[in-house]
């Protein structure tokens, strides 16, 4: 991966917790590393084949000058997300320095660094209540309108029998490939928001529901947390997950078992 580097971008702005910081401008210094592929720019010697660092500087300046944040952490994430949204970047590492911060001790500067990257993830969607196709369509539409998520591929819809011994109705299922710069936990939070917007009520595990969305894979990551396990622990037992996945991602290799989806 190639990297476009911006160092020492200085913008006088008003960010901070104190009221005086919201009134009196002070300098904020940005160091930005943008992971991208600028081989096309090299081949054609054309700005269109790389990330325009001048345009990046202007976008960061626009955010920094037009908005006011209490925390430079928020400023850093907002700028990093804007770069991924507006430019052909794979990842962004962005540092914000605040050399005039109201610190009583002698210091050179304080700052924060955030790293945000695009990741391909695979989701399984299912519905067993009401207009099942509409719930799947609406769920995919809401995901596609969520900041930080792009729906890239959707499988055919598959009618399946209920799973888990609790649900009574048949299901309509599909799989989706998304590109996201959200963390797995933030993605899960957005998925719950979409499910709720589609009328999901969590009464009993594996019961009938308007919309259910599971994260099956998140890039090559293996996650074992109390509320999130990736790869999904049940996916290899479920044809309603594997059949749609084989349609859109046959060559994806499970990071847990090391086997391509098409062979599972």
C-alpha positions as CSV (number, residue, x, y, z in Angstrom):
1,X,0.0,0.0,0.0
2,X,1.2,3.5,-0.9
3,X,1.0,6.4,1.5
4,X,0.3,10.1,1.0
5,X,1.8,12.1,3.9
6,X,0.8,15.5,5.2
7,X,2.9,17.0,8.0
8,X,2.4,20.1,10.1
9,X,-0.9,21.4,8.7
10,X,-1.7,24.4,10.9
11,X,-5.2,25.7,11.4
12,X,-6.2,28.3,14.0
13,X,-9.6,27.3,15.4
14,X,-11.8,27.1,18.4
15,X,-12.0,23.7,20.1
16,X,-11.9,22.8,23.8
17,X,-13.9,22.3,26.9
18,X,-13.4,25.7,28.3
19,X,-15.5,28.7,27.2
20,X,-12.4,30.7,26.5
21,X,-11.3,28.1,24.0
22,X,-14.6,28.4,22.2
23,X,-14.0,32.2,21.8
24,X,-10.3,32.6,21.3
25,X,-8.7,30.8,18.4
26,X,-5.6,28.7,19.0
27,X,-3.4,26.6,16.7
28,X,-4.2,23.0,15.9
29,X,-1.5,21.0,14.0
30,X,-2.4,18.0,11.8
31,X,-0.2,15.1,10.7
32,X,-2.0,12.8,8.3
33,X,-1.0,9.5,6.7
34,X,-3.3,8.3,3.9
35,X,-3.0,4.7,2.8
36,X,-4.0,4.4,-0.9
37,X,-2.9,3.1,-4.2
38,X,-1.3,5.8,-6.3
39,X,0.4,3.5,-8.9
40,X,-2.2,4.7,-11.4
41,X,-1.0,8.2,-10.8
42,X,2.6,7.2,-11.3
43,X,1.8,5.3,-14.6
44,X,-0.1,8.3,-16.1
45,X,1.6,11.1,-14.2
46,X,-2.0,12.2,-13.5
47,X,-3.5,13.6,-10.3
48,X,-6.6,11.6,-10.8
49,X,-4.7,8.4,-10.0
50,X,-3.8,9.4,-6.5
51,X,-5.2,11.2,-3.4
52,X,-5.1,15.0,-3.9
53,X,-3.4,16.2,-0.7
54,X,-4.4,19.8,-1.4
55,X,-8.0,18.8,-1.4
56,X,-7.5,16.8,1.8
57,X,-6.1,19.8,3.5
58,X,-9.0,21.9,2.4
59,X,-11.5,19.3,3.7
60,X,-9.8,19.1,7.1
61,X,-9.6,22.9,7.3
62,X,-13.4,23.2,6.5
63,X,-14.3,20.8,9.3
64,X,-11.9,22.4,11.8
65,X,-13.1,25.9,11.1
66,X,-16.8,25.4,10.6
67,X,-17.5,23.2,13.7
68,X,-16.5,23.4,17.3
69,X,-15.7,20.3,19.4
70,X,-15.0,19.9,23.1
71,X,-12.5,17.2,22.4
72,X,-9.7,16.9,19.9
73,X,-10.5,13.2,19.9
74,X,-13.9,14.1,18.2
75,X,-12.1,16.4,15.8
76,X,-9.6,13.7,14.9
77,X,-12.3,11.1,14.2
78,X,-14.5,13.5,12.2
79,X,-11.6,14.5,10.0
80,X,-10.5,10.9,9.4
81,X,-14.0,9.7,8.5
82,X,-14.3,12.6,6.1
83,X,-11.1,11.6,4.3
84,X,-12.4,8.1,3.9
85,X,-15.8,9.3,2.7
86,X,-14.4,11.7,0.2
87,X,-11.2,10.2,-1.2
88,X,-10.0,6.8,-2.5
89,X,-8.2,5.9,0.7
90,X,-7.9,2.5,2.3
91,X,-6.9,3.8,5.7
92,X,-6.1,7.0,7.5
93,X,-3.9,7.7,10.5
94,X,-4.5,11.2,11.7
95,X,-2.8,13.1,14.6
96,X,-4.1,16.4,16.0
97,X,-1.7,18.4,18.1
98,X,-2.8,21.2,20.5
99,X,0.4,23.1,21.4
100,X,-1.5,25.9,23.3
101,X,-3.7,23.6,25.4
102,X,-4.5,25.0,28.9
103,X,-2.0,22.9,30.8
104,X,-0.3,24.3,33.8
105,X,2.9,22.4,33.4
106,X,5.5,23.3,30.8
107,X,5.0,21.1,27.7
108,X,5.7,21.1,24.0
109,X,2.3,19.9,22.8
110,X,-0.5,17.5,23.6
111,X,-2.3,15.4,20.9
112,X,-4.3,12.4,19.9
113,X,-3.9,9.9,17.1
114,X,-6.7,7.9,15.5
115,X,-6.4,5.1,12.8
116,X,-9.4,4.3,10.7
117,X,-9.4,1.7,7.9
118,X,-11.8,0.2,5.4
119,X,-12.8,-3.4,6.1
120,X,-14.9,-5.9,4.1
121,X,-17.4,-7.6,6.3
122,X,-20.1,-10.2,5.6
123,X,-23.5,-10.1,7.1
124,X,-26.4,-12.7,7.3
125,X,-29.9,-11.3,7.2
126,X,-33.2,-13.1,7.9
127,X,-36.9,-12.4,8.5
128,X,-39.7,-14.6,9.6
129,X,-42.6,-12.2,10.1
130,X,-44.9,-10.0,8.0
131,X,-43.6,-8.9,4.6
132,X,-40.3,-10.7,4.9
133,X,-38.9,-9.4,1.6
134,X,-39.7,-5.8,2.5
135,X,-38.0,-6.2,5.9
136,X,-34.8,-7.5,4.1
137,X,-35.1,-4.7,1.5
138,X,-35.6,-2.1,4.2
139,X,-32.8,-3.4,6.3
140,X,-30.3,-3.3,3.4
141,X,-31.5,0.2,2.5
142,X,-31.0,1.5,6.0
143,X,-27.5,-0.1,6.2
144,X,-26.6,1.6,2.9
145,X,-27.6,5.0,4.3
146,X,-25.6,4.6,7.4
147,X,-22.4,6.7,7.6
148,X,-19.4,4.4,7.3
149,X,-21.2,1.5,5.6
150,X,-21.4,0.7,1.9
151,X,-23.4,-2.3,0.7
152,X,-21.4,-3.9,-2.1
153,X,-23.1,-7.2,-2.9
154,X,-26.3,-8.9,-1.9
155,X,-27.1,-12.6,-2.5
156,X,-30.3,-14.0,-3.8
157,X,-33.1,-14.4,-1.3
158,X,-33.5,-17.9,0.1
159,X,-36.5,-19.5,1.7
160,X,-35.5,-21.7,4.7
161,X,-37.1,-23.6,7.5
162,X,-37.0,-22.1,11.1
163,X,-33.9,-22.8,13.1
164,X,-33.4,-23.3,16.8
165,X,-36.7,-24.9,17.7
166,X,-38.4,-21.7,18.8
167,X,-39.5,-19.8,15.7
168,X,-42.6,-21.2,14.0
169,X,-42.5,-19.4,10.7
170,X,-40.4,-20.0,7.6
171,X,-37.6,-17.6,7.0
172,X,-36.4,-15.5,4.1
173,X,-32.6,-15.1,4.2
174,X,-29.8,-13.5,2.3
175,X,-26.1,-12.5,2.8
176,X,-24.5,-9.1,2.1
177,X,-21.0,-7.9,1.6
178,X,-20.3,-4.5,3.0
179,X,-17.4,-2.2,3.1
180,X,-17.1,-0.3,6.4
181,X,-14.7,1.9,8.4
182,X,-16.6,1.3,11.6
183,X,-15.2,-0.9,14.3
184,X,-16.9,-4.2,14.9
185,X,-18.5,-2.9,18.0
186,X,-19.8,0.2,16.3
187,X,-21.0,-1.9,13.4
188,X,-22.9,-4.1,15.8
189,X,-24.5,-1.0,17.4
190,X,-25.7,0.3,14.0
191,X,-27.0,-3.2,13.1
192,X,-29.1,-3.1,16.3
193,X,-30.4,0.3,15.3
194,X,-31.5,-1.0,11.9
195,X,-33.1,-4.0,13.4
196,X,-35.1,-1.8,15.9
197,X,-36.1,0.5,13.1
198,X,-37.6,-2.5,11.3
199,X,-39.7,-3.4,14.3
200,X,-37.4,-6.0,15.9
201,X,-38.6,-7.0,19.4
202,X,-36.2,-9.2,21.4
203,X,-38.5,-11.5,23.4
204,X,-36.9,-14.9,23.1
205,X,-33.7,-16.3,21.5
206,X,-34.2,-17.8,18.0
207,X,-37.9,-16.7,18.1
208,X,-39.7,-15.2,15.1
209,X,-38.5,-11.7,14.2
210,X,-39.1,-9.0,11.6
211,X,-35.4,-8.7,10.9
212,X,-32.2,-10.4,12.2
213,X,-28.8,-9.3,11.1
214,X,-25.6,-11.2,12.2
215,X,-22.0,-10.3,11.5
216,X,-20.4,-13.5,10.1
217,X,-17.0,-12.2,9.1
218,X,-15.2,-8.9,9.7
219,X,-12.2,-8.9,7.5
220,X,-9.6,-11.4,8.9
221,X,-10.4,-10.6,12.5
222,X,-11.1,-13.1,15.2
223,X,-13.0,-11.5,18.1
224,X,-14.0,-13.1,21.3
225,X,-16.0,-10.7,23.5
226,X,-19.0,-11.1,25.8
227,X,-21.4,-9.6,23.3
228,X,-19.6,-10.2,20.0
229,X,-18.0,-13.3,18.6
230,X,-16.5,-13.2,15.0
231,X,-16.5,-15.3,13.0
232,X,-20.1,-16.1,14.1
233,X,-19.9,-19.2,16.2
234,X,-22.9,-21.0,14.5
235,X,-22.4,-20.1,10.9
236,X,-20.9,-23.4,9.8
237,X,-24.0,-25.2,11.0
238,X,-26.4,-23.1,9.1
239,X,-27.2,-23.7,5.4
240,X,-29.2,-20.4,5.4
241,X,-25.9,-18.6,6.1
242,X,-23.5,-20.7,4.0
243,X,-25.6,-21.0,0.8
244,X,-26.0,-17.2,0.3
245,X,-22.3,-16.6,1.4
246,X,-21.1,-19.1,-1.2
247,X,-23.0,-17.1,-3.9
248,X,-21.3,-13.7,-3.1
249,X,-18.0,-14.7,-1.4
250,X,-16.9,-18.3,-2.4
251,X,-13.2,-17.5,-2.2
252,X,-13.3,-15.8,1.2
253,X,-11.1,-17.7,3.7
254,X,-12.5,-18.0,7.2
255,X,-9.8,-16.6,9.5
256,X,-10.7,-19.1,12.2
257,X,-10.6,-22.5,10.3
258,X,-8.5,-21.4,7.3
259,X,-11.0,-22.9,4.8
260,X,-12.6,-21.0,1.8
261,X,-16.3,-20.6,2.1
262,X,-17.0,-22.6,-1.1
263,X,-15.5,-25.7,0.6
264,X,-17.5,-25.4,3.8
